[in-house]
Structure formats: structure tokens, C-alpha cells
Amino acid sequence: MKNNLFVTKSKRKSILTEIIEWIKTFVITFILLLFIFGNVFSTTGIKGPSMEPNFFEGERVFIYNLGYYFSESKRGDVVVLSKHYSEKGLIINTITVAKDLINNISNMIKKEIEVKYIVKRVIGLPGDTIDIKDGYVYLNGNRLEENYVKGQTFERLGLSYPITIPENKVFVLGDNREVSLDSRDLGLISYDQIKGKVTFRLLPISRFGKIH
């Protein structure tokens, strides 16, 4: 009887130990995934028409987060950015992804829509002078030839032109100029607001490929 009781307790202990090991593995894997999505790469869906005709509602794109740790953004880069200033760092980025996940789940339950990140194109870099007039963008005195743009570009109340971009800031615009929320409304964008560079289109499959 005592032997049977000992065997039963031993089995229970073994099962409990196995459960604990599974939980540890799950937690470590989950934290590792959060770290990767926060600092290395992630994906996001395109919302709204602000990047037409190059990106459409419902498309899914690949974001390379690690690239801007080693180099600064370039003119023409399509980037994902936060509408508001946010600190960056390996641990902070991981925590931010966890918070975003919780918020997304909460919003799904509440059936609410919150747009924290937006996709835009980098037009001006530190030291550049940007002007907007006659429906066009002028970079350092020269009118930009933007054959990828839909509509004309007009000033808004966010900034006064011409404007020279200071250090650690960029000027961004959406490709669909007449409906896009961008630097004309939000002001100049800090490097810390940029989450990463859009490098590939994942969906739809018919449009899969590298972003140029």
C-alpha cells in the first residue's frame, strides 16, 4: 500500500515537473518572439488609402526593424512609424510589442479601431529644405519628379514652408497626397518614431515582391 502511494506521488510530481517545464518553454519562446518582432522583423497590414496607388487596403507587408540600427533612413524609403514620439531600445521595443498585442486583443473584444502605426515615404532628410507650392514638393529648390504619387501635394496647417529639417528628424508623406495624414499634419518625424523599413509585400500573392 505504501509502495503504491509512493508511486502515485512520484507520478504526480513527475507530471507537475513536466507541466512546469512546458510552461517555462512557452514563456521563453513567447518572450523570444516578442523580442524578434520588436527588434528584428515583423509584419503589418495596410489600412486606408493613404499610400495608393502603391499600397492598398488589406495588403500585408514585411518590416525590417533591424536595418535602422546600423544605418539611417534614405529618401524614398517606405517606413512604418508611430504617430507619436516613443523611446527605442532592445528591451523597450520588446515591451512595446507586448503592450501592442494586449491593446490589439482588447480592441478586438471591444470592437474598437486604434491606428498607432502608419506607413509613409521618407521625402526629406536632416539638412534638406522642403517647400510645397503649386501642388508639388520642392527639395533643396528643385521640384521633385514623383511619378509614384496620386493627386497633388498641398500645404496644411502643421508646418510652415519652406522648412529646413534639423538633425534626427525626417519629413514624410503618403503617396496618395490629397488624403494622407503625414508630416504636413503631424510635423517632422523623429528617428525614434520609425519602427522599420517596409522591404517586401507579402500579400496578396499576386503582388508579392520586393519594395523598391
N, C-alpha and C positions, 0 to 999 in steps of 0.2 A: 504493500500500500504506500509506504514511504517512498519507495523507488518510483512508483507511478506518479506520485505527487511531485517528486523532484524532476522527473522527465517533463511533466506538464509545465512546471515553472520555467524549466530550461527552454522549452519550445516558445513559451510566451516571451521570454527575454530575447530569444533569437529573432522572433518576428518583430518585436519592438525595435531592436537594434537595426534590422533591415529597413523598417519604416523610416527611422531617423536618418539612415544613410541615403535613402531615396529623397527625403526632404532636403538634406544638405546638397545633394547633387542638383536638385531642381533649383534651389535658391542660388547656387553658384552659377549655374547655366543661365538663369534669368538675369542675374547681375552682369554676366559677361555679355549677353545680348544687348542689354541696355547700354553698356559701355561702347559696344561696336556701333549701335545705331546712333549714339550721341557723338562719337568721335571719328569714326572711320567711314561708314556709308549708311545710307537709309533710302527710303523711297517716299514719294508723296504723290497725291492726286492733284490734278489741275482743277481749280474751282473758278468758275466765272469766265467771262470773255476777254479779260484784260490783256492776254498775250496772243490773241488771234492776230494774224492768220497762221501763226507758227505753232501754237499750242491751243488745244481745245478742251472744253469742259469734259471731265471724266478720264482724260488721258493720265497715264501713270509714268512718272519719270524717276530716274536713279540719281541720287545726290551723293557726290563725293565730298565728304566733310573734311577729310584729312588734307586735301590739297592746299588750302589756305594757311595751314600751319607752316608750310615751307616756302610759300610764295604769295604775293599779293594778287588781288583780282586784276583782271585786264579789261580793257574796253571791249565790249561785245559779249563778255561772259554773261550767261544766263544763270542767275543765282536765286537761292531760297533765302529769305531774310525775315527776321522778326520785325513787326511793325513798331516795336518799342525797344529801347536800349536794354540789353541784357549782358551780364558778365559771362565770360567764357573761361574754360579750363577743363581739363580731363574729368575731374570729379564733378564740377558744376554742370557740365554737359550731360553727364550720366544721370544726375539728379533731375535735370530739366526734362529729359526724355521720360523718366518715371512719372513726373508730375503731369506731363502732357498726356501720357497714357491714362492716368487716373481721370484727368479732365475730360478726355475723349469718351471714356466709358460713362462718366457722369452725364455728359451732354447727350449721349445716345439714349440713356434712360429717360432724361428729361425732354428728349426730342428738341434740343436746342442746337443752334449752329454758332460756333465760335471760330473765326478765322484769325489765327495767331500768326501764321506764316504766309508770306506771299511770294510769288515768283516774278522777278523783274530782270531787266537787262541793264548792265553797267554801261553808262554812257560817258561819264566824266570821272577822272582820277585826281588825286591831290596835285595842285598846281595848274590844273586846267581851268579855263574860263568858259563858262556856259552861258549862252544867250538864247532866248526864244523870241522869234518875231516872224510875222508874216506866215505863220503856220509851220515854220521849220525850226530845227535846232542848229545852232552855230557853236562849233567847238574851236576855241582859240582864234576866233574871227572868220573861220571857214565854215560854210554851210555843209552839214553832213549829208551825204548821199545815202539815205536809208531805204533801200529797196525792199526791206522786210517789214516795213511799217504799214499799218492800216489806219487811214484817216490822217488828219493834220494835227500838229502839235501847237497847243495854245498855252499861254501863261495861266496860272491860277494864283490864289492869294497866299500860298505857302511861302514863296520866295520872291525876292526882287532881283531882276536881271539887268545887266549881266552880273554873274556871280563867280568868284574865284574859289575853287574848292580847297579847303585847308587840309592839313595833314590828317591821316587816319579817317578820312571821310570819302564817300563816293556819291555820285549823282546817278540815280537810276530812273528808268522809265519803263512802262509797259509797251508792248508792241502795238496794241490797239489804243492809240493815243487819246482818243476822244472819250474813252470810258475808264481808263486805267487810274487806279489810286497809286501814286508813286511820289517821287521827290518833290513834285510840284505841290503836293498836299502835305506830305509827311516831313519835308525838309531833307537836308543831306543825311545820308545813312552812314552810321559808324561801322568800322570794320567788325566790331563786336556784335553787330546785329546780323551779320552774314553767317548763315548756318553752313552753307556749302555751295558748290557749283553743280548745276544740272549738266550731266555728261551724256546720259543715254535716255532715249524714250523706250519704255518697256511695253506699254500698251497704248493703243491697240497693236496687235502683232503686225498688221499691215503697214504700220508706220514705225516699226521697231528700228532703232539705229542710233548712231552717234549724233550728238547735238553739235552743230558747227557754229 
